[in-house]
Amino acid sequence: MQTQPRSQTQDTLRQGRANVLRITSRQLSAWVIASRLGVVEPKSDEEAWEGTEIDVRRTVL
C-alpha cells in the first residue's frame, strides 16, 4: 500500500483550518476588548495641520 503524495497547498490549508479551530471564546473576547481599547480618534483637519505652516521668508542653510 502506497501513500498518496500531498501538495504543499493542501498541507497549508489543513494547518490553517486546524489553527482556526484552536481559537477559544476567551481569546476572541480578549481580542475584541483589546481592539476597542486601542481605538484612536483622528484629529480634526485644523488640528492636524496646526504648526505645519511654512514661513517663506525664512532662509535655510
Residue pairs with C-beta under 8 A, 6 or more apart in sequence:
42 48
